[in-house]
Amino acid sequence: MNPSYPLTLFIVKQCYDYDGHIQISSGLRTSAQFVVDMLLAQGYRAKLVLAVDGNSIDALVAQNKPANVVIEALWVTPTKLAELHKLHPKVRWTVRIHSETPFLAQEGCAVAWLAAYFKQGIQVAFNSKNTMEDFQVIARTIYLPNYYPLRTPRNAGPIGTRLDVGCFGAIRPLKNQLIQACAAVRFAQLRDKQLIFHMNGTRVEQFGSNNLKNIAALLAAAGQTLELHPWMDHNDFLELLATMDICLQISLTESFNIVSADAVSMGVPLVGSAAIPWLPRRSIAKVDSSESIVTAMRLAGPVTVAANHDALDAYTSEAVTLWTDWIGS
């Protein structure tokens, strides 16, 4: 790390689980830490801190004295950011959005806040090229994608008498999980296997409870098994994911999808949707067709595992260039 480089401070809002305990891991926090680790490896100064709320940001900035502050996601009000901008006028403030436009549409304040940021001279970055281009109609935006530290994938073992299918992540309508459960049942029946359908059961969001009820009813009626897992530390999750025979992430909207990257990194066959920007065509299924998903599951194997790994590697290499160019600008 070169001490002459300016510090880039990444600020993530502290999250809590449904029992009021501090959440040990989240996709947002993990993705931000990956960028910090990458910048440190490149010799830059970078740090991730957690903020209880917008009122705690001033002290964090005063303590760390950064040249750049990246607010991860949409949680600091325009009024608070205007106040912080005045208190720390030499800081380059950036709000980084992690959502595609269809997801942002569900946040009632999203567009109004973004418009206010632009007027205040706050830089807005997106981890999605699509969303960045969508909001160019308001003001100039920039693209700062996710970075993912790829591992050498493990060799997948043979499928036994049971079929373990992972469909992990928060349970939300736009995650499109019911049709993936339908496809998994069809695939298990074709292979004459007992299906164990794995999901995270502790983050049910945006009226996702109806989705979960329907998935549970489907699997019970089909004589298959639903296994729900708690949200867990990222390294623990990787170990769980490595036990899957295949991973499904056929979402309606995604800006990166860490679960898919985790599957690729662990050498697990993956079927996703065209919403995942780095995923090659051979691993993509139609979001509205269980037949298409089953076909892609049948084709998933060593060739697709290797292709997915190469595609993600190319994506993250570009991310290194874009982030280092941004810091130097």
N, C-alpha and C positions, 0 to 999 in steps of 0.2 A: 504494500500500500504506500502510495506516494503522499507524504504529509503536505506537499504543496498544492495538491488538488483540493478544490472546495468540497465541503461535505454536502451530500444529498441525503436529506432526512425524509424517510417514508413514514407516514402517520396512518395507522389503522385504528379504527374504533374498537375498543374492548367489547367483546360479545359475551353474553351470558346464556346458559342453557335454560331449559324450562323450569329447573329447580332453583334458579338464581345463582348457580355456581359459575365461576369464570370458565368460559369455553376454552379448552386447551388447544383446539385446532379449528381452523375454518379454511375453506378454499381460498378466500380472499387473503387471509394472513399468510397462508402457505405460498401463494403465488407472489406476494410482495417479498417474502423472505428469499424466494428463489432469485428474484432480480437483485436484491441486496447482495446475496452471496456471489452472484455472477460478476457484479461490479467490483466487489472486493478482490475477486480472483483476477480481474483485469487491471488491478492496481489503483482503482479509484476509492475514494472515501465514501462510504454509504452506511446507513444505520436505520433500523426499523424500531419504532417505538409505538406503544399503545396509549391511546387517549381515552379517558373515561367519557368525555363529551367535548364539545367545542370550546368550553371555558378553560379546559386544561391545556389547550394548544399553545397559548402564549408562553407559559412556563417552560414547555418542552423546547420551544424555539429559542427562548432566551438562554436556556441551559446548554443547548448543543451548538448554537451559533452557525446554522447551515447557510449555504448560498442558495440551495434549492430545497423547497419543501414540496413533497408529493402527497396530497391527500388522497388516500385510496378509497374510491367509491363516493357515492352521493349522500353525505350525512352532515356536512357543515353548512349552516344557513348562509345565504349571501350577505346578510347583515353582519354575521360574525366574521366572515372572511374579509369584508370591507374594513372592519375594525382591526383585524390582524394585519392587513396590508398597510394600514397607517402606522401601526406600532412597529412593523418591521419592513420598511419601504425598500431596503436593499435585497430582500429575499425574492427570488423568483418563485411565485406560488403557482402550483399546478394541481388541478383536480383531475384525477384519472378515473374514467368510467369503465366498468367491467361488464357492461350489458349491451345486448343488441337492442335495436329500437322496439321490437315487439314486447320485450321484457320491460323496458323503460316506460312503455305506454301504461303499465299498471301502477306506476308511481305517480300519483296525482301532482306532485310538486316538480317533477323532473325537468320539464321543458322550461318552466318559469325560472327555476333556479339556474339552469344552464345559461339562459338569456341574461340573467342578472350577473352571473360570473363574467360573461363576455363584456358587458358594459363597464364593469369595474376593472377591466384589464387583467383579470385572472386567466391564466392559460388553461385550456381544457384539452385533455388528451384522452384517447380511446384505445382500448386494447383490441378493437375490431375495426378493420378498414371500412366495412359496410356502414357502421354507425358513424364513424368519422365523416364519411362522405355525406351521410344523411344530414348532419348538422352543419355542414358547410353552407347551407342555405341561410344560416344565422350569422356565422362569423368563421374566421379561419380556425381550424382545429388541427391537431397533430395526432400521429399514430405512434403509440408506444406499446408494442405487443408483449405478451407473456414470454417469459423465458422458462425453460424446463431442463433440469439437469438429468439427461438421459443416462441410464445404466446399460450395461451389456445384458441383453435379455437372456433369461433362463430358457432351457429347452423344455417345451411343454411335454408332460407325461401322457401316456395313453389314457383315454377315457374308460372308466370302469363300468360297473353296473348302474351307477348313478350319474346324473348329469348336473354339475354345479354351474349355474348361470348367474353371473353377477350383473345386477342392474342398479348400481349404487348412485348415491347423491341424494340431495334433498328431494322430497316428494312434493312435486308441484304439477299443476295441469300442463304447463308447457314442456315438462320433461317427457310426456307422452308414454308413460310407463305401462298402461294397461295393454295396449296393442303389443308391446314387447313381451309381456307375460303370455299373451295369446300365442305369439310366435314360438316362445320357448316351450310351451306345452305341445304345440304341433311338432316341433323338432324332436322333443323327447319321445313322443309317440312313434315318429318315424324310425327312431333309433332303438326303440323298445327299451328305454331307460327310465329310471325313476328320477323325476326332476326335483331339484332343490333350487328354488328361486330366491336369490339373496338380495336384500335391500337394506338401506339404512332406515331405521324406523323412528329415529328420535328428532328428525327435522322435517315435520309435515307443515308446509307453508302455502300461503295463497290459496286456501280452500282445497289443499291436497288431500284432506281426510277422506273425501268421497272417492278419490282415486284409489287410496289404500284399501278402503272397504271393498271396492269392486275387484281389486286384484286378489285380495284374500278370499272373496267368494268364488272367483273364477278357479283359483288353484284348488280350493276345497272341493268344488263340484267336479273337477277333472281328476281328483284323486292324487294330486301332487302336493308338494310341501313349500310353504313360504317361510323363509328364515329371516328374521329381522335382526339387524346388528346395530349397536349404538354408534354414535359418532365417535371417532377415536383419533389418537395421535397418528400423524401421517405415516411414520415408519411401521406402526402396528397395522395400519390399513394396507400397506403394501404387502405385508406378510399374508394377510387374509386374501387379498386380491390374487396373489400367486397361486392359491389353491383352487381358483376357478378354472373350469374347462373353457369358458368363453365369457366375454364381457359384452353387454349391450348398452349402447348410448345413442338411441335413435331419437334424439330430442328435436323439438320443433324450432328451438332457437338456442344458440350457443355462441359465445364470443371466443372461447378457447377450449374448455372442458378438461380440467385436471384429471378427472377419473379416467378418461380415455388415454391421456398421456401416461398415467400410472400403469394402465394395462399394457400399453406398448413397451414401456420401460421394463416391465416384469416378464415380457415375452408371452403374454396371454392373448390369444386370438380375440380380435375386436371387430364388432359391427357397429357402425355409427350412422349418422345422417349427414347430408350435404351441409348442414349448419356448422359442422366442425371444420374450420377453415383450412387446416393442414392435412386432413385425412384424404388419402388417395381414393380414387373412384372405385377400385376393386373392393374396398371395405365399406362402401356406402349402400344403404338400403332406403327404400321409399318410406317416408314417415307414416303413410296411410295404408300400407299394405303388409299384412302379416306374411303373405306369400313371398313378397320381396325380401322380408327379413329372414325367413326360413331359407330361401335360396342363398342369401349372403352367408348365413350360418354354415350351410353345407360347404361353401367354398373356402371358409376361413381355415387357414392352416399355416404351415411354415412359410409359404411364399408370401401370403398377406402379412404375416408377422414381420417379415423382413422389409416389405414395402412400407408398412406403417412406420417402422423404426427409421428408415431412410428419409421419409417425408417429414417426420417430426424433427429429425436432426437438421434438415435444411431450414425448417421454420425457425428453430432456435438460433441457428447461426446468423440468420438475418436479424433476429432480435438483438443480438450482441452489438451488431453494427449500428442499429437504429438508436439504441440506448447510449452508446458511447458517443455517437455523433451529437445527440441531444445535449449531453452533459458539456460537450465542448463548444456548443453554439452560444 
